[in-house]
Amino acid sequence: GPGLERVVVASDSCAVEIQPCDRFGRKLLDLGGHVRYAAEIVDLRTGEATPAKVTPSPTQATSVFYYDGSKAGEYLIHVSQRDVLEEGATEATSVPIGGSPFPVRVVPAMPDPYTSRAT
């Protein structure tokens, strides 16, 4: 939520770290990686949705996922907590985390004179 950069410069990949918090904003320590997340990046220009692999980091008590930030454009990042069993429910579902979806704008990178073919 508040730590996500809304504007990033185009590069090979971008990383997003998910820090579990309670409803009061206090960090939760998920040292076993038991809280599971799903992430999906939607290109607003084409409407194409790309799932991202979320990897728990038990030593940091967070989860991390990477997405392709090589193309400039406007994106929405949907993040949900997986396997949530609501009160009175019989099946686990996915629930969006607070603030999701997160808008992100990828801006073009400056040309690199060392890798450019222009003379």
Secondary structure, 3 states (H helix, E strand, C coil): CCCCCCEEECCCCEEEEECCECCCCCECCCCCCCCCEEEEEEECCCCCEEEECEEEECCCCEEEEEECCCCCEEEEEEEEEEEECCCCCCCCEEEECCCCCEEEEEECCCCCCCCCCCC
